[in-house]
């Protein structure tokens, strides 16, 4: 939204100017500390501009430009200090390694603390001014966030009343509500004060139509079972999701509690990794997939010749799978089955599956049939590590037994997964549901460290030939 983009731009400009300015202040101070003397040079201005861009990049990777109107001043100071300390350490390691004459420890320590103090002080002070001014405007009602209430029973009415009675606004501007109950079950008081905007299935469209920035889920009783579905519907929208307490078991991801007049709201974060982790994960995917395709190219040629000699048909096999956000894509694999193996309909494979070729059995045992999926990783359909993608036909059967399966669509599917390593291939829907617990555990613990661990375990499985 335009207002958010302008606020983000304000933070970026302030960070850039403060960082560039403090570098120009720091250079002559550091020269005096290190007893280098010297005069101001025009190149220092160029260096200051580069340093300004460097700090904007650091703060962007840290996620400091997210949710520009919903910042806590105390949390802001902590984050700025943490990532400023990290950024200063990087700069000083580069300077020390590049300096043929290592400065004395005392001089280096004084230089380090001086720059850390200048950078943190300037950025933190200016950000604190912006954040404080923003919070004051929100409390006075000058800034508001279009809000959608999900629910229409007692809990929803209570939240609506409490937010409406506050003398200091929290910025919630209700546009209407969505009810899971029938029209006759809607409390008269809520129905007369807020318009009913539509049905649950229309949530993504309603968020776009009314430019909703905040969604408050206030369900109770049997309605609470629909919370996972609601979160999934809203997670690809720009709206912030909050819900009433007592529903932690329905959330896959992290949460933060906000107390409102003694009634806490839980903010749901569908993104399970920090911004810098997501960017680094994607970067590792691209580099890893590119290197793998180049290094393994001779092996690709050998496998292709072997497949052609073993049975008739193409070398590669394309199959539609469901990826991130429930979007379909075509997965690439080395063909391991006879042509028209599924002419009687989709079916999962088993250890003694007659549809699999002789070469196919070997390829599947050490996972070589999956190698062409590095191309899917480069395209952005997949990641190196993530829940294995399935076909829509089987997903429809799985969700009847385990609706939580849809949580796997929050992330890109992977060439390998924790479920694939710990369980292996599934030969029926029941086994797919059993494997699901490992993939849900991966979502809850998702990190770059876990990805590396899974990749190492996958290599062990391949070397030992334990694929099934």
Beta strands, then each sheet from edge to edge (+ up, - down):
strand 1: 145-150
strand 2: 172-178
strand 3: 196-198
strand 4: 214-217
strand 5: 240-244
strand 6: 254-260
strand 7: 263-269
strand 8: 316-322
strand 9: 328-334
strand 10: 382-385
strand 11: 413-416
sheet 1: 3+ 2+ 1+ 4+ 5+ 7- 6+
sheet 2: 8+ 9-
sheet 3: 10+ 11+
end
